[in-house]
Amino acid sequence: MTAPLPIYCSRNGCAVPATVEIEAGTVDTELRRAVACDRHRSAVRRWAARVGHPTSTPIDQPMVGQLTLFSVTEVEP
């Protein structure tokens, strides 16, 4: 089984894990959905608010130990 990958902020150039998913609008008109870190939360919220009232949903990130590329036992000195 593969370890779950982290979800990163959707802002261009941001390499920080996301903390919230923000969405607004309806499927019938236009739907805007993006994930954001704490720093870019307000900018993504403003972007989504152009099509309706935005709602925020917290994101469950994988545990910190799962973010490593290799486990400690696989690394050679």
C-alpha positions as CSV (number, residue, x, y, z in Angstrom):
1,M,0.0,0.0,0.0
2,T,1.3,3.4,-0.9
3,A,1.5,6.2,1.7
4,P,-0.9,9.1,1.0
5,L,0.7,12.1,-0.6
6,P,0.4,15.6,1.0
7,I,-1.9,18.2,-0.6
8,Y,-0.2,21.4,-1.4
9,C,-1.5,25.0,-1.7
10,S,-2.9,25.8,-5.1
11,R,-1.4,29.2,-5.4
12,N,1.3,29.5,-8.0
13,G,4.8,28.9,-6.6
14,C,3.6,28.0,-3.1
15,A,5.1,24.7,-1.8
16,V,3.4,24.7,1.6
17,P,0.9,22.0,2.5
18,A,-2.7,23.1,2.3
19,T,-4.9,23.5,5.4
20,V,-8.3,24.2,3.9
21,E,-10.4,23.6,0.8
22,I,-12.5,26.6,-0.3
23,E,-15.4,26.4,-2.8
24,A,-18.1,28.6,-4.0
25,G,-20.8,28.7,-6.7
26,T,-23.1,26.0,-8.1
27,V,-22.7,23.3,-10.7
28,D,-25.4,25.0,-12.8
29,T,-23.6,28.3,-13.1
30,E,-19.9,28.2,-12.2
31,L,-18.1,26.3,-9.5
32,R,-14.7,27.5,-8.1
33,R,-12.8,25.2,-5.8
34,A,-9.2,25.4,-4.6
35,V,-7.0,24.4,-1.7
36,A,-4.9,26.9,0.3
37,C,-2.4,27.2,3.0
38,D,-2.9,29.6,6.0
39,R,-1.0,32.4,4.2
40,H,-3.1,32.3,1.0
41,R,-6.5,31.5,2.6
42,S,-7.9,35.0,2.2
43,A,-6.7,35.4,-1.4
44,V,-8.3,32.1,-2.4
45,R,-11.5,33.0,-0.5
46,R,-11.7,36.3,-2.5
47,W,-11.1,34.4,-5.8
48,A,-13.9,31.9,-5.0
49,A,-16.3,34.6,-3.7
50,R,-16.6,36.1,-7.2
51,V,-19.1,33.3,-8.1
52,G,-21.0,32.9,-4.8
53,H,-20.6,32.6,-1.0
54,P,-17.5,30.6,-0.3
55,T,-17.4,27.7,2.2
56,S,-14.3,26.3,3.8
57,T,-13.5,22.7,4.7
58,P,-10.4,21.7,6.7
59,I,-8.1,19.3,5.0
60,D,-6.7,16.2,6.8
61,Q,-3.0,15.9,5.8
62,P,-1.1,12.7,6.2
63,M,1.1,12.3,9.2
64,V,4.4,14.0,9.2
65,G,6.3,10.7,9.2
66,Q,4.6,9.8,5.9
67,L,6.0,12.8,4.1
68,T,9.5,11.4,3.9
69,L,10.6,10.0,0.6
70,F,12.3,6.9,2.0
71,S,11.9,5.1,5.3
72,V,14.9,5.2,7.7
73,T,15.7,1.5,7.1
74,E,16.0,2.0,3.3
75,V,18.7,4.7,3.5
76,E,22.3,3.6,3.2
77,P,25.1,5.5,4.9
